[in-house]
């Protein structure tokens, strides 16, 4: 791993060790973390809608609304895949206050999930 301005980044060797699905999840969750902290570009932020209905428990967890889609191809779009990946993360990872802490916990989580079988 290499140290950079936002924390520990995956080196190409470690990144290649992750399965493709985990790599995609890593990128999506990194973008969603930036959305949550207000550091993402506006067009990305517009694609992600937080759950604001106070009657739902997902509001207190910080979930995002996942748009319904009828086609498998639509499930791969950013507006569906990113909130879905974010909502699947454990709360202790989503509630990190800094991007560096989030990335560290996200990498540990993805490696654990990927290689726990």
Secondary structure, DSSP 4 states (H G I P E B T S, - for coil): -EEETTEEE--HHHHHHS-HHHHHHHHHHHHHHHHHTT-S-HHHHHT--B---TTSHHHHHT-B-----SSTTGGGSHHHHHHHHHHTS-HHHHT-SSHHHHHHHHHHHHHHHHH--
